[in-house]
């Protein structure tokens, strides 16, 4: 369903429209650079491993740095951070331009600079996603996300084709120069954007604490685990086509640099068509059916390319690959978005990007090594067969619906304090005391077990439930949080879905009074005695 204002409503916002256009132009330049680099490595070396290492060098930094980048996007000024990253990426392309023009470009330099460009992409991706809610009204947010996906695929369709044409007509140096120029437009747009300063937060997160909180959430989210598993397996096998496509174009199909650019452009064009088909396809097949369909399309394309088809048929196959690729990418990314609340969305998506790019990097290296031993056609057939098998097996591991209400409920009352508590004190123990009839205990514990996952996601690093040996109906749930500040953040993170679970657990509680909640904070045994209450504050029970 499109946003109330229409699919193109976000473009009515001047800042979004300018940054969107700049991003399309910047991504077009990046695809042009990638075409030149992928083709240049085939001129410098015929070794399949060297060719595959370009893909690995581009994606490995995202695997290594996506999570720290997600944290940085939450604690730094996003506009300045993006400008810095764009300058780094422009410097990479300028270095490639200089080395190519002087005839000093080597495989090692090409791989090294591609790796640095991958570092820039890793730092940039979570931040670009994070700024979208700042640029459009909430009612236009879904349409803005869809437009970003459309813009990326427009760049994917145009960039390789233009890059291939420039490469064939003028050489790699001119192609790298065009990419440098594209960064100038992106930087100019970011300088033009007058972003409002971040509002002060009375509970700001520091890098290490925010990093731990993000990892803790991911570790406790069973729904996200399913998405990560399905993404890792799909991209591990599907990466074979990306790693080996330059060799397919040049060696198996006898194509030129321009033909290679046309193949990549066909993928982008197919992705645009796939994006238009996806809503109706997902409505008919569901998320699991859509990913299975994408897997079968990708496998069929790899299998047919292994037969070295005529060039026109190869272009049609790459169009089909674009359809399958965008179906898988958008479906898995959308489900990941659906199972992440706003407070950890950037860090959770960074983990998703880590898995995605890690699978692409590892797969590219693996399939390159395999191709070196058994040849490109046999490798494509092996990857296609493996993708079909795992896609069918993983139909039993169902993707989550992603329809839970993860907005903050703000239903926890403020903790009662006898005196102000220093924010960095901890750990904090929270106890909730219930009265549960013996006949209700099993059902109560099932609900509490589900609720415990929410406690862990939102900040608890230990959780447990105990009964009173003297009064078995007295059951105490407890959890530990690393500091007082982190527990206060936990108050702001609890979602409506977890609030519903908490109400379900409370339904088993007997008695007129609600469950008793107590907070305990660790004491230093070297400083005995409670702190003195602040003036005007009385201890509360």
N, C-alpha and C positions, 0 to 999 in steps of 0.2 A: 504494500500500500504506500503510495506516495504521500508526501507531507501535505498538509492542508493547503499551503500556498502553491502547490504544483512542483513538478520535478525540477524546474529551473528557477524557482523562487529565490534560492540563495544568491543567485547572480544579481539580484536587485540590491544586494548589500555591496557598496563600492569596494570595501576592503577585501571582502571575500572574492569578488570578481577579479580584482587586480592580482591578488595572490594566487588565485586559481589559474589565471592565464599565465602568470610567471612560472608556476609549477609545471604546467604543461610544456612550456618552452624549455625549462630546465631539464625535465625528464627526457624531452626530445633530444637535447644535446647529449645527455648521458647515454642514451641508446646509440647515438651516432658514435660516441667514443668507444662503446663496447663493441660495436661492429668493427671498427678499425683495429681495436686490440685483438679481437678474436681472429681477424684475418691476418694481421701482422705476425702473430705467433706461428701460423701455418707457413709463412714465408721464411721465418727464422728457424723452424724445426718441423720435421715431419713426424716427430715422436708423439703418439696419442696421449701419453702421460703429460707432456708439456702443454699440449692443447687443453687437456682437462684441468690442468692446474690454474689456468686463467679463471675458469668458473669457480674453482675452489678458493682462489685468492680474493675473488669478489664477494663470496658469501661467507667465508670463515670469520671475518671480523664481526659480522652481525651475530653469528653464533657466540662469539666471545664477549661482545660488548653491548648487546641489546639491553640486558638487564641494568647494568650501570647507566646506560643512556636513558632508560626509562626513569630511573631515580633522578638523574640530572635534570630531566625535563620538568620535574615537579619542584625542584629547589632552586633553579636558576631563572634569570630573566630569559624567557623563551625567544624573544625577538633577537636579542644580542647573541644568544647561543646559536641561532640559525644563521646569522650573518657570519659569525666566526667559522662555522662549518662550511658555508658556501665559499669562503675565501680559501679554505684548505683544499676543497675540491677543484676550484679554479687553478690553484697552484699545481695540482697533480696533472691536469690536462696541459698546462703550460709547459711542465717538464717533459711530458710525452711529445709535445710539439717540438721542443728544442732538440731532444734526442733524435727524433725521426728526421728532422730537417738537416741535422749534422751528420746523419748516417751512423750514429753511435748507439742506436737502440739495440739492446740484447734481450734474450729471453729472461734473464735474471732481472734486468731493470724493468721489463714490462710486467713481470709477475709482482715485483716489489711495489711499483707504483699502483698497480691494480689493487693490491692489498691496502695501500694507504687510502685509495678511493673507497674501498669497502669500509674502512674505519669511518670515513666521513658519512657514508650512507647509514652505517649503524648508529651513529650519534644523531643523525637527522630524522630518521623514520619515526620514532616514538613522539618526537616533539612536533612534527607536522600533524600527526594525528591528534595530539593534545590541544593544539590551538584552534581546531575547528569550532568547538563550542563557544569560543570567544568571539567568533566572527559572524555568527548568525543567531537569530532567535531560536529558542528551544523547539518551536514548532517546525522549523526548517532544518533541524539537525540531521534527520535521516536522509533528506534530499541532498544535503551538503556532502554527507559521506558517500552517497551514490555518485554525485558529480565528481568527487575526487577519484573514485574508481574509474569512472568514464574518462576523465582527463588522463589518467595514467595509461589507459589502453589506447587513447588517441595518440599519445606520445609513442607507445609501443608500435602502433601501426605506421606512424609517419617517420619516426626516428631511424629505424633500421633501413627503410627504403631510401630516405634522403642521405643517410650516412653511406650506404652502399653506392649510391650514385656519385657522391663527392669522392669517395675512395677510388672508384673506377676512373673518374674524370681527372681528378687533381692530386690524388695520393693521400696518404694517411695524415701528413702534416696539416693540410688544409682542413681535414675532418676534425682533428684535435683542436685547431684554431676556432672552428665554428662552435665547439663545445665551450671553450673559454668565453666566447662572446655570450653564450646563453646564460652563464653564471652572472655576467654583468647585469643582465636584465633582472634576474632573481634578486640580487643584492640591492639593486635600485628600488625594487618593489618593497623589500623589507625595510629599507631606510625611509621610504615614503610612509609606511604604516606607523602611525603614532599610537602605539600600544599603551593602554592604561597600566600604571604601575600596579603590581600585585598588592592586594589589600593585606594589611598586617594580620598575622595569625597568632593567637595567644598560645597555641600549641604547635609551633613549627617543628617539622621533622628535620633531623640532620641526616647526612648521607648514609652513615652506617646503620642508624636505626631504621631509616626508610627502606634500606636494602634488606635488612632482616625481616621487616614487616611484610614486604612483598614476597619474599621467599617462603615465609611462614604461611601466608595465605595460599600460595600455590601448592605447598606441600599438603595442606589440609583440604583442598578442593577436589573431591572425587570427580565432579563433573568436568573440571578443566583437564584432569588426567586423561579422560576418555578422548577429549578433543586433541590433546597433544599426541597421544598414541596414534590416532587415526591420521593425523597430519604427518607425523614422522614416517610412518610406513608408506603412505602415498608418495611423498616427495622423495624418499630414498630411492624408490624404483623409477619414478617418473623423471628423476634428474638425468637419467641416461641420455635422453634425447637432447637435452640442453648441452651436456658435456661433449657429445659427439657430433652435434649438428654441423660445425664447421668442416669436419672431415667428411660427413655425408655429402655436403654441398660441393666440396672441392674434389674429393677422390672418387666417391661413388657415383655422383651425378655429373661430374665434369663441369661444374658451374664456376662463374667468376665471382668477384667481390660483389658486383651488382646483384647477381642472382642470390647470393647469400643474404643480402639486405632485403630482397623481395620475399624470401622465405620468412625472415623474422617479421617483416611487415605483415605477411599473411597471418602470422600468429596473433598480432595485435588486432587486425581486422576481424578475425574469428572471435577474439575475446569480446569485442564490441557487440557482435551478434549474439554471443553467448550470454552477455549481460542482459540483453533484451529478452532472451528466452527464459532466463533463470526463474523469474517469479512464477510463471505458469508451470514450469517443469517441477519446481520445488513444491508447488501446491498439489501436483498430481502424484509425485513420487516421495515427498518428504525429504528431510536432510540426508538420511541414510541412502535412499534410492538415488539422490542426486550425486552423491560421492561415488556410488557404485557405477553410475552411468559415466561419470567423468573418467573413472579408472579404466573402464572398457574402451572408451574412445581413445585415451592415451595409449593403451596397449595395442589397439588396432593400428594406430598411426605408426608406432615403432615397428610393428611386425611388417607392415607394408613397405615402409622405407627400407627395411633390410633387404628387400627384393630389388632395390635400385630402380624405381619406377621412372617413367619419362618425366621430364621437368614440369610440364603442366599438371600432371597428376600429383607430383610432390607438393606443388603450391596448394592444391586442393586439400591434401592431407594436412598441411600446416595450418590451413584455415580451420579444419576440424580439431586440430590440437589446441588452437586458441579457444575454441568453444569449450572443450573439456577442461582446459586449464583454468579458465575463469569460473567455471561451475564449481570445481573443487576448491579453488582459492577463496572465492566469495562465500561459499557455504561454510567452510571450516572457520574462516575469519569471523563470519557473522555469529556462529554458535559460540565462539570464544568471547566475542563481545557480549553475548546474551547471558553468559554465566559469570560476568565480572561486574561488581559494583563500581560506582564512579570513583571512590577514594583510592582504589588500587588498579584502575583500568589500565593506566599507562604501564605499570610494572607487570601486570598480568599479560598484556599484549606483547610486552618486551620478551617475556618468557616464550610466548607463542612464536615470535619472530626468531628467537634463539633456536627453538626446535626446528622450525621451517628451514632456516639457513644452515643449521648444523646438518640436517638431513640432506640438503642440496649439496653442501660442501663435501660431506663424506661420500655421498652417492657419486658425485662427479669424479672424485679420486678413485673410488672403487671401480667404477665402470671404465675409466681410462686405463687402469691397470689390467682389467680383464680384456679390454680391446687390444691391448698390446700383446696379449698371449693368444687370443683366439680370433682376433679380427673384429672389425666394426659390425658387419652384418650379423654374425653369431651373437655378439654382445647385445645388440638391439633385440634379437629374438629371445634371449635369456631374460632380459629385463621385462619384456612384454609378458612372457609366461609367468614370471614371478609376480608381476603386478596383478594379473587376473586371479591368481591363486590366493594372494593375501587379501584382495578386495572381497572375494567371496567368503573367506574365513572370518573377516572382521565384521561381516554383517550381523554377527551375534553380539558384537560390542556396540550397542546402540548409542548414537549421539544424544546428548541431553536436549530437552526441548528449549531451554534457555528462556522460558516465559515467566520465571519467578520474579516477584517484585523485590528488586534489590536496592530500591531507594532507602535512604536512612530513615528509620522510624522515629528516632529521638524520644523513645518511650521510657527509657531508664531515668528514674529520678536522680538528682544530684546526690552524691554520697554525703552522709551526715558527718560533720567534722567537729571535734572538740577544739581544734586549733588548726591553723593553716599547715598544709603539708608541702614540703619542698618537692618540686616536680621530678627531680632525679632520684628520689628515694625509692627503694624497692628491694626485693620483689614485693608485690602486693598479692595477698590471698583474698579472694572473694568467696564467701560461703552463702549458699541459699538453702535454708532449712524448710523441708516439706514434711507434712504428715500424710502418709500414704497407707491406705488399708491393704492388708495382706493380699486380698483377691485382686487388687488393681496393680500390684507391684510389677508384674511382667510387662503389662502394656505401658505403664509409666516409664520403665527402664528403656523400652524400645524408642519411645519418643525422646527421652533424654539422650540416648545414644546419637540420634540424628541431630539433636540440638548441640551436642558437644562439638560437632564439626564446625558449626558456626562460631562457637566460643573460640576454637583454635584459629579459625580463619581471621577473626577480628582482633586477635592479640594474645590469647592465652598460649603459653608454651607447655603447660601441664594441666591435665583435667582429671577429675575422678569423682566417684560417688561412694558414700559410706552409709552404713546403718548404725544406729545406736544399739549397743549390745544389751543395754538395760531396757530400752524402748524400741523394739524393732520397727514400729511404725514411723519413727523419727528418722528420716533420710536426709542426708546432707550432700548436696552437690557443691564441689569446690573447683576453683581453677586459679592458676598463678599467672600473673602478668609481670613483665620485667621491671616496670617502674610506675610511679603514680601518674606521670604524664601519659604513658602509653595506655593506662586504664581509662583516663579521661578521653583519650582518642577513641578507645573502644566504645565508650558511651555514644560517640558520634557516628560509629560505623555500623551498628546493629541494624539490619535491614528489616523491612516489613515482613519478608518471608520468615526470618528468624523470630520476629515478634509473634507471628502466628504460631510457630512451634512452641514458643515459651508459653503462650496462652493455653495451648493444648496440654502442655505438661502441668500447668497450674490447675487445670480442670480436675486432675486426680487428687489435688490437695484438699484435705478435709479441715473443717473449722471455719469460723467466721472471719478470722484475721488472715490476711494474705501471708504467703511464705516470708519468713524473716531473712533479710539480707544483711550480712555483716562484712565489713572490710577490715583486713588486718595488714599491717605494714611491718616489714622486718626491722628489728632493733639491733643496734650494735651492742654486743655484750660488754664491750669495754666502757659503755656509757650507760650505767644502770639508772633506772628511774624514768618515768614518763616525762615528756616535755611539758612545760608550764602552758596552760591555756592562754591564748591571746586575750588582751583586755576586752571586756564586753562580750566574750564568748563563753557559753556554758557547755559542759559536756552533755552529749545526748546519748540515749540508749540506742 
